[in-house]
Amino acid sequence: MSLWVDHFGIALRSLDEGEDFFARYLPLQAIGGETPGASGDARSRFYQLGHVRLALFESARPDSFVETFLQKRGEGLHHLSFRCSEFDALKASLRASGLSLVEGPVLAEQGRTLVVTPKDLFGMYFVIVETSDSPPEVLPPRDRIVALPGGGAMLFDHMAAAVPDLDAARQVLMENFPVTGDGGRHRGYAGDFDLSQFELAGFRFELVADASGSSFVKAFLHRRGPGFHHLSIDVEQLDPIVEKMRADGLRIVDEADLGNGYKTAFISPRSAHGVLVQFWQVPELAGEALAIR
């Protein structure tokens, strides 16, 4: 089935403030101008971030779905949007699997829309848009590397969701969506959580679950419930990025030096409009980035 991820969305209280923040630390390239949501509930702007696309959006009216989300969960990762050229076949397949679907408005430049509700997807919103387009070209890893605003290079690696039952979540996704490159289930770097990474309709995705009773996943699920958890970005050198962010007053958490050149650190959601952003220093990226300069 011809289905691919088009973008991920971040809900904001202020579109201008969110854009200013993310453009300061990430190489956002605007795609067009501001657009109204299909239902008139939101004002959105789309951007290219390396080889992936994201949408930043704010509420356009007091009773919008954006306001409801912000009141319930606050700012942060909101949805994963897919395009599908076999819309009716996918809708029938998802319904046959017992997933709850909500039919959305028809988009003027595309077609029908469909939402797979969070209650069946472990807190995640999946939006499916009908299209007559063909899937975009899949870029090789080297061509996905882009320059950071403050210098150095980055590669968008994946988006992650926290779930209470990793195997159950894997099964739902694999039974209903195209999944390739499955890396199986294994223990995370901190030793207290499990993870599973794979390509979900051409988009690198990760599921994380508690493995100890006291991991960050356990705390997240208790505080917010299941759903999208973080974005992960590979970089050449982590220290200069962390130093700049600290100098700007950002809260940096969960720093770890894993040896052999690998380091990681997170921007706290409190400093990043509700989005937990993980940076990984990956030695291999430095070689690839140098090779393409």
C-alpha positions as a printed Julia matrix, in Angstrom:
293×3 Matrix{Float64}:
   0.0    0.0    0.0
   1.26   3.48  -0.91
   1.41   5.17   2.48
   4.11   7.48   3.8
   4.69   9.98   6.6
   4.29  13.57   5.47
   5.13  15.45   8.69
   4.89  15.59  12.46
   3.09  18.42  14.23
   3.85  20.5   17.33
   1.03  22.34  19.12
   2.0   25.78  20.49
   0.43  28.58  22.46
   2.23  31.08  20.21
   3.25  30.18  16.69
   5.69  33.12  16.46
   7.41  32.25  19.74
   7.65  28.59  18.82
   9.1   29.37  15.41
  11.67  31.76  16.92
  12.79  29.08  19.39
  13.11  26.1   17.08
  14.71  28.13  14.28
  17.38  29.32  16.74
  18.65  25.79  17.34
  17.48  23.76  14.34
  17.85  24.4   10.59
  14.22  25.07   9.73
  13.45  25.94   6.11
  10.0   27.43   5.64
   7.67  25.75   3.15
   5.22  28.38   1.94
   3.54  30.75   4.35
   0.99  30.5    7.11
  -1.95  28.24   6.35
  -5.35  27.83   8.04
  -6.25  24.42   9.36
  -8.75  22.4    7.34
 -11.42  22.98   9.98
 -10.44  26.57  10.72
  -9.21  25.55  14.17
  -5.52  26.25  13.67
  -2.93  28.49  12.09
   0.02  26.44  10.8
   3.45  26.87   9.25
   5.36  24.03   7.62
   9.11  23.55   7.55
  11.74  21.23   6.19
  14.07  19.89   8.89
  16.73  18.0    7.01
  14.91  15.17   5.23
  11.71  15.39   7.33
   8.9   17.94   7.55
   7.25  19.45  10.58
   4.28  21.69  11.21
   4.11  24.25  14.0
   0.6   25.41  14.8
  -1.45  27.45  17.24
  -5.15  27.76  17.98
  -7.25  29.98  15.73
 -10.28  30.11  18.03
 -11.08  29.52  21.71
 -12.96  26.22  21.3
 -10.54  24.58  18.87
  -9.0   21.09  19.09
  -5.7   22.89  19.68
  -7.06  24.61  22.79
  -8.41  21.29  24.05
  -5.01  19.66  23.58
  -3.15  22.53  25.24
  -5.46  22.5   28.23
  -5.13  18.75  28.65
  -1.44  18.16  27.85
   0.2   21.53  27.27
   2.44  22.41  24.35
   4.29  19.62  22.59
   4.27  16.88  20.0
   0.73  16.47  18.71
   0.4   14.24  15.64
   2.03  12.23  12.9
   0.52  12.9    9.48
   0.51  10.37   6.63
  -0.41  10.59   2.97
  -2.11   7.7    1.23
  -2.95   7.15  -2.44
  -5.17   4.16  -1.63
  -7.38   5.86   0.91
 -10.45   3.63   0.76
  -8.43   0.43   0.97
  -6.53   1.71   4.02
  -9.72   2.89   5.72
 -11.35  -0.49   5.2
  -8.26  -2.29   6.48
  -8.01  -0.16   9.63
 -11.71  -0.6   10.38
 -11.44  -4.34   9.87
  -8.68  -4.35  12.47
 -11.02  -2.75  14.99
  -9.32   0.65  15.16
 -11.54   3.65  15.9
 -11.55   6.17  13.05
 -12.85   9.71  12.78
 -13.44  11.14   9.32
 -12.15  14.67   9.01
 -12.74  17.47   6.5
 -11.86  17.28   2.82
  -8.75  19.3    2.04
  -9.1   21.54  -0.99
  -5.69  20.71  -2.49
  -5.61  17.05  -1.45
  -8.64  15.01  -0.49
 -10.31  13.27   2.42
  -8.79  12.99   5.87
  -8.98  10.35   8.55
  -7.85  10.31  12.19
  -6.92   7.12  14.0
  -7.91   7.99  17.55
  -5.33   8.03  20.36
  -7.26   5.53  22.49
  -6.37   2.8   19.98
  -2.82   4.03  19.32
  -1.4    4.35  22.83
  -2.05   8.08  23.07
  -0.81   8.95  19.56
  -2.72  10.94  16.94
  -2.26   9.57  13.42
  -3.77  11.74  10.68
  -4.14  10.21   7.21
  -4.65  12.43   4.16
  -5.81  11.21   0.77
  -3.5   12.14  -2.09
  -2.88  11.4   -5.74
   0.84  12.04  -5.33
   3.54   9.4   -5.46
   5.78   8.72  -2.45
   8.77  11.08  -2.21
  12.28   9.95  -3.07
  14.07   8.21  -0.21
  17.36  10.02   0.37
  20.5    8.07   1.3
  21.81   8.81   4.82
  24.6   11.1    3.62
  22.11  13.35   1.81
  20.04  13.74   4.98
  22.82  15.62   6.82
  22.31  19.39   7.1
  24.09  22.28   8.8
  23.05  23.55  12.22
  22.41  27.31  12.69
  25.34  27.66  15.1
  27.75  25.51  13.1
  28.32  21.8   12.79
  26.02  19.25  11.2
  22.96  17.26  12.21
  20.84  14.37  11.08
  17.24  13.98  12.19
  17.12  10.41  13.47
  13.72   9.58  14.92
  10.57  10.44  16.81
   9.67   8.36  19.87
   6.54   7.42  21.77
   6.28   6.15  25.36
   3.94   3.2   25.84
   2.97   0.98  28.79
   3.27  -2.25  26.77
   5.97  -2.2   24.11
   5.06  -5.54  22.53
   1.38  -4.61  22.25
   2.21  -1.26  20.65
   4.61  -2.91  18.21
   1.95  -5.39  17.22
  -0.7   -2.73  16.53
   1.66  -0.68  14.37
   3.05  -3.65  12.47
  -0.37  -5.12  11.78
  -1.83  -1.89  10.43
   1.01   0.18   8.93
   4.02  -0.55   6.71
   6.97  -1.27   9.01
  10.47  -2.08   7.75
  13.95  -2.21   9.23
  12.67  -3.64  12.49
  15.48  -3.74  15.05
  13.52  -5.83  17.54
  13.27  -5.09  21.25
  16.33  -4.32  23.34
  17.47  -2.51  26.49
  18.11   1.23  26.28
  21.43   2.92  27.06
  20.43   3.78  30.65
  19.63   0.14  31.4
  16.19   0.83  32.88
  14.01   1.02  29.77
  13.38  -1.02  26.63
  13.08   0.3   23.11
  12.2   -0.76  19.6
  13.21   1.17  16.47
  11.93   0.75  12.91
  10.87   2.59   9.79
   7.17   3.45  10.02
   5.89   4.25   6.53
   9.35   5.57   5.66
   9.79   7.54   8.9
  12.24   6.51  11.61
  10.21   5.75  14.73
  10.87   4.43  18.23
   8.78   2.97  21.02
  10.05   3.12  24.61
   8.71   1.29  27.66
   9.68   1.01  31.31
  11.85  -1.99  32.26
  12.65  -1.26  35.9
   9.68   0.37  37.57
  11.62   3.6   38.03
  12.72   4.76  34.56
  11.95   8.08  32.87
   9.27   6.23  30.9
   7.48   5.25  34.11
   7.54   8.86  35.3
   6.32  10.14  31.92
   3.42   7.69  31.77
   2.39   8.58  35.31
   2.5   12.31  34.61
   1.16  12.52  31.05
  -0.04   9.1   29.96
   1.11   7.3   26.81
   1.92   9.19  23.63
   4.66  10.94  21.71
   7.7   11.39  23.92
  10.75  12.95  22.2
  12.63  13.86  19.04
  16.15  12.51  18.55
  18.8   14.34  16.55
  22.34  13.2   15.77
  25.11  15.81  15.8
  28.85  16.0   15.18
  29.83  17.66  18.47
  27.49  17.85  21.42
  29.44  20.03  23.86
  29.25  23.31  21.88
  25.49  22.85  21.44
  24.94  22.22  25.14
  27.14  25.18  26.09
  25.2   27.52  23.8
  21.85  26.32  25.12
  22.92  26.68  28.73
  24.2   30.19  27.99
  20.76  30.97  26.55
  19.12  29.81  29.78
  17.79  26.46  28.57
  17.46  23.58  31.01
  19.58  20.59  29.94
  18.81  17.2   31.51
  19.98  13.58  31.43
  23.46  14.16  30.06
  25.51  11.0   29.57
  28.94  10.17  28.16
  28.69   6.61  26.88
  32.32   6.35  25.77
  33.92   5.85  22.35
  32.78   9.33  21.32
  29.07   8.83  22.02
  27.31  11.39  24.21
  23.71  12.4   24.74
  21.75  15.24  26.36
  18.15  16.43  26.36
  16.57  19.88  26.25
  13.91  19.83  28.94
  10.36  20.31  27.64
  10.11  23.24  30.05
  12.64  25.06  27.87
  11.42  23.85  24.46
   7.69  24.53  24.26
   6.78  21.16  25.67
   9.01  19.17  23.31
  11.7   16.9   24.75
  14.59  17.04  22.27
  17.44  14.55  22.51
  20.83  15.24  20.94
  23.22  12.37  20.26
  26.88  12.92  19.49
  27.58  10.24  16.87
  31.22   9.86  15.74
  30.21   8.42  12.38
  28.28  11.58  11.55
  31.42  13.73  11.74
  33.09  11.64   9.06
  30.05  11.73   6.8
  29.61  15.48   7.26
  33.24  16.18   6.49
  33.03  14.0    3.4
  30.25  16.07   1.86
  31.71  19.51   2.53
